[in-house]
């Protein structure tokens, strides 16, 4: 590979921003909290555990997945793959 080709490749994909790292941290945090609440709710097996299972755990997981999808789309646009 010549130096000119390496320069072009490096210019196409700038380094990730700090906001991307923060977004991934929030994504991981929401997914871990959601999965922990789901595991506790399933382990307890009582009717009252449905509330944290359905109204806290599931939205945390859904929001975490949506934030991760936003991150993936941003990365694909940044590298001009999308």
C-alpha angles and dihedrals in degrees: 000000000000125000091249092057092048090051092052092049091049091048093053096061115042117197119277117270125240089247089061090055091048090049091053091048091052090047092052092045093052093046093049093047091047094048092046091052091047092050092049092047093049093046093051095051099195129129092248092059089069090078097060090036095054104027104034110019100042095047090048090054092045093049091047091052092048092050090050090051090052089052093050092049091049091050092049091050091046092054090042092239092125 
